[in-house]
């Protein structure tokens, strides 16, 4: 089935979904979108499940030529997208025609842009996922980043989704270069001095240029251990914050290793991992402690946000009005009844 051709691949563009879980016991990283929230939003805008595969574009986006009409949405970092030379809005579903060319540029805000396509991509599943695990050459398109001349098909394209004027985010996404992320202390927070804990929770850390899909390395004052940084190797979850011997935090991201022998001072609340994914080198990260129950409540609230969005897009509308308030134009639908 036809879909699109890659005319220019950008810096690092790969097929990603919400990740491949349940295989870390054999050493396989989950992979998946670095900013899972933005990919979920893009999928909801085009009528897909939040876990459908799309494209993750890093720092500099690709140029694609569509070979079949479909509906797409772009979320995450603003890469000044254009469709046939005309600026394309972020955060809303738009129809594209066969022959049209989508061009993304450098990121103005954030690091990673996501493109979702209605019906998803016609690519095989590897252990239930289309996510590209780049360092192992697994998933996506031949386990690699996209290259000029690549072609990927659409699974079930549709350029005429219902309620298109309403398929937009309520507010534009914006990513800060100075962020505070919530973490659950442990499991080895008892391996640090009180001074070390005060440093970790009280000082800002700068995102290093040595950050990738495996980890975001930070630079700042050394976080002091009680003795040393080494522990018997154990499992490493997404969002774990390791403190190696130099005292500089390392946040484990989508392609993190399955186990390791450095102390983990804390683990990010899952809803804040996307903030790290969009914080560029030179940006600043601070850490704030929360309990497990609060982290779980934040996760459940985000899932409820997705459910509400999906329900709103599935309503049948009797009329759709376009209104302008304080210079901002919005589309508002009057619901007739819920779809069965």
C-alpha positions in Angstrom: 0.0 0.0 0.0 1.3 3.4 -0.9 2.1 6.1 1.7 5.0 8.5 1.5 8.5 8.8 0.1 11.4 10.3 2.1 12.9 13.0 0.0 15.3 14.2 2.8 15.6 12.3 6.1 16.5 15.1 8.5 19.0 14.6 11.2 17.5 11.6 12.9 14.0 10.4 11.9 12.7 7.0 12.9 9.5 5.1 13.3 8.4 5.0 16.9 5.3 4.0 18.9 4.9 3.7 22.7 7.6 1.0 23.0 8.3 -2.7 23.3 7.8 -3.9 26.8 8.3 -7.3 28.4 11.6 -8.1 26.8 14.2 -6.4 29.1 14.8 -9.8 30.7 16.6 -10.8 27.5 18.4 -7.5 27.2 16.1 -5.7 24.8 15.4 -2.0 25.5 11.8 -0.9 25.1 12.7 1.9 22.6 9.6 3.9 21.6 9.0 7.7 21.5 11.2 9.8 23.7 8.2 12.2 24.1 5.5 9.6 24.4 2.9 12.3 25.3 3.4 14.2 22.1 3.1 11.1 20.0 -0.1 10.1 21.9 -1.6 13.5 21.2 -0.7 13.3 17.5 -2.3 9.9 17.3 -5.5 11.0 19.0 -5.8 14.0 16.6 -5.9 11.7 13.6 -8.2 9.1 15.2 -5.6 6.5 16.1 -5.0 4.6 19.3 -2.3 6.4 21.4 0.1 3.5 20.8 0.1 3.6 17.0 3.4 4.0 15.2 4.4 7.4 13.7 7.6 9.3 13.0 9.9 10.9 15.6 12.0 13.7 14.1 15.0 15.0 16.1 16.3 18.6 15.9 16.0 18.8 12.1 13.0 17.2 10.4 12.5 15.4 7.1 10.9 16.2 3.8 8.2 13.7 2.7 6.2 13.4 -0.5 2.8 11.8 -0.1 1.9 9.1 -2.6 -1.6 8.6 -1.1 -4.0 11.1 0.5 -4.4 10.9 4.2 -4.9 12.9 7.4 -1.8 13.8 9.5 -1.0 15.7 12.6 2.2 17.2 14.0 3.0 17.7 17.7 6.0 18.2 19.9 8.8 20.5 18.8 7.8 23.2 16.3 9.9 22.6 13.2 8.1 25.3 11.1 6.4 22.7 8.9 5.1 23.6 5.4 2.8 21.7 3.1 3.6 22.5 -0.6 5.3 25.6 0.7 2.4 26.9 2.8 2.9 27.0 6.6 1.2 24.0 8.3 -0.2 24.4 11.8 1.1 22.3 14.7 -1.3 20.4 17.0 -4.2 19.8 14.6 -5.3 17.2 12.1 -5.0 18.3 8.5 -5.8 16.4 5.2 -3.0 15.9 2.7 -3.3 15.1 -1.0 -1.3 12.6 -3.0 1.6 14.5 -4.5 1.9 17.0 -1.7 5.2 17.6 -0.1 5.6 18.1 3.7 8.8 19.8 4.8 10.1 20.2 8.3 12.9 22.5 9.3 15.0 23.0 12.5 13.3 22.9 15.9 12.4 26.3 17.2 11.1 25.0 20.5 11.9 21.6 22.0 13.9 18.9 20.4 11.6 16.3 18.9 8.6 16.6 16.6 6.1 13.7 16.0 4.1 13.0 12.8 1.0 10.7 13.1 -0.9 9.3 10.1 -4.5 8.1 10.2 -4.6 4.4 10.2 -0.9 4.0 11.1 2.0 2.8 9.1 2.2 -0.5 7.1 5.2 -2.0 8.8 5.6 -5.3 10.6 5.5 -5.7 14.4 8.5 -7.0 16.2 7.4 -8.4 19.5 4.2 -6.4 19.2 5.7 -3.1 18.4 6.9 -1.0 15.4 9.3 1.0 17.6 12.8 1.3 16.2 15.6 0.2 18.5 18.4 1.9 16.7 21.4 0.5 18.7 20.2 -3.1 18.1 18.8 -2.6 14.5 15.3 -3.8 15.5 11.9 -2.7 14.5 10.6 0.3 12.4 12.0 0.3 8.9 14.8 -2.3 8.9 15.8 -1.2 12.4 17.4 2.0 11.3 16.8 5.8 10.9 15.1 6.9 7.7 17.1 7.7 4.6 16.4 9.5 1.3 14.4 7.2 -1.1 12.7 5.2 1.7 9.0 4.5 1.1 6.6 3.6 3.9 2.9 2.6 3.2 -0.2 3.6 5.1 -2.3 0.9 6.7 -5.7 2.5 6.3 -5.5 6.1 5.0 -8.5 8.5 5.2 -8.2 12.2 4.2 -11.8 13.0 5.3 -12.1 12.3 9.0 -15.2 13.6 10.8 -15.0 16.8 12.8 -11.7 17.9 11.2 -12.1 21.5 12.4 -12.3 20.3 16.0 -9.3 18.0 15.8 -6.9 20.4 17.4 -5.2 20.8 20.7 -6.9 23.1 23.1 -3.6 25.1 23.6 -0.3 25.1 21.7 2.5 23.0 23.1 5.5 24.9 24.5 8.7 23.5 25.9 10.9 25.3 28.4 14.7 25.2 28.6 14.5 25.3 32.4 12.4 22.6 33.8 11.6 20.9 37.1 10.8 17.2 37.0 9.1 15.1 39.7 11.0 12.0 40.9 10.3 9.2 43.4 13.4 8.8 45.6 15.2 5.4 45.4 15.8 2.6 45.2 19.4 3.4 46.3 18.9 6.9 47.8 20.3 5.5 51.1 23.7 5.2 49.4 24.1 9.0 49.4 25.2 11.5 52.1 22.7 14.1 53.2 24.8 16.6 51.5 24.6 14.6 48.3 20.8 14.4 48.6 20.6 18.2 49.2 22.7 18.7 46.1 20.5 16.5 44.0 17.2 18.0 45.1 18.5 21.6 45.6 20.8 22.4 42.7 20.2 22.8 38.9 21.9 20.5 36.4 22.7 21.4 32.8 21.8 19.0 30.0 25.1 17.8 28.4 25.7 17.6 24.6 26.3 13.9 25.3 22.6 13.1 25.3 20.8 10.6 23.0 18.0 8.1 22.9 19.7 6.0 25.5 20.3 8.7 28.2 20.3 12.3 29.0 23.6 13.1 30.8 23.6 16.1 33.1 26.4 18.4 34.4 26.5 20.2 37.7 27.8 19.9 41.2 28.8 16.4 42.2 26.2 14.3 44.1 28.2 12.8 47.0 28.0 9.1 47.8 28.4 7.6 51.2 31.1 5.2 49.9 31.2 4.6 46.2 28.8 4.4 43.2 29.0 0.7 42.6 26.2 -1.8 43.4 25.5 -5.3 42.3 23.9 -5.0 38.8 20.1 -4.8 38.9 17.3 -3.8 36.6 17.0 -0.2 35.2 13.6 1.2 34.5 12.8 4.1 32.1 13.4 7.3 33.9 15.9 6.0 36.4 18.5 8.5 37.5 21.9 6.9 37.9 24.7 8.6 39.7 28.1 7.1 38.6 31.4 7.8 40.4 31.8 11.3 39.1 28.6 12.3 40.8 26.9 13.6 37.6 23.3 12.4 37.1 22.3 10.3 34.1 18.6 10.0 33.2 17.7 6.7 31.5 15.7 7.3 28.3 13.9 5.1 25.7 16.9 3.0 24.6 18.3 2.5 28.1 20.2 -0.6 29.0 18.3 -3.3 30.9 20.6 -3.5 33.9 23.5 -1.7 35.5 25.8 -1.4 38.5 25.6 2.3 39.4 23.5 3.7 42.2 20.0 5.0 41.3 19.1 8.0 43.4 15.5 8.4 42.0 13.1 7.5 39.2 11.2 10.1 37.2 7.4 10.2 37.4 6.4 8.8 33.9 4.5 12.0 33.0 7.6 14.1 33.3 9.9 11.9 31.1 8.6 13.8 27.9 9.8 17.1 29.4 13.4 15.7 29.6 13.1 14.5 26.0 12.3 18.0 24.9 14.9 19.8 27.0 17.8 20.6 24.7 21.6 20.5 25.4 22.3 23.5 27.5 18.9 23.4 29.2 18.5 23.2 32.9 16.8 20.4 34.9 15.9 20.5 38.6 14.5 17.5 40.6 11.5 17.6 43.1 10.6 14.6 45.3 7.1 13.1 45.2 5.7 9.9 46.5 4.7 6.8 44.5 1.0 7.5 45.0 1.3 11.0 43.6 3.3 9.7 40.6 0.5 7.1 40.0 -2.2 9.8 40.3 -0.4 11.9 37.7 -0.2 9.0 35.3 -3.9 8.2 35.8 -4.9 11.9 35.2 -3.0 11.8 31.9 -4.8 8.7 30.8 -8.1 10.4 31.6 -7.0 13.3 29.5 -6.5 11.0 26.6 -9.9 9.4 27.1 -11.7 12.8 27.2 -9.9 13.8 24.0 -10.9 10.6 22.2 -14.5 10.9 23.3 -14.7 14.5 22.2 -13.4 13.7 18.7 -15.9 10.8 18.3 -19.0 12.9 19.1 -21.4 13.7 16.2 -21.9 17.4 15.9 -25.0 19.2 14.6 -23.2 22.4 13.8 -19.6 23.6 14.0 -18.9 27.3 14.7 -15.7 29.3 14.2 -15.3 32.0 16.8 -12.5 34.5 17.6 -11.7 35.6 21.1 -8.9 38.0 21.9 -7.5 37.4 18.4 -7.5 33.6 18.8 -9.8 31.7 16.4 -11.3 28.5 17.6 -13.8 25.9 16.3 -16.6 24.9 18.6 -19.0 22.0 17.9 -22.6 21.7 19.2 -23.0 18.0 20.0 -26.2 16.2 18.8 -25.5 12.8 20.3 -22.6 10.5 21.1 -21.5 8.0 18.5 -22.6 4.4 19.4 
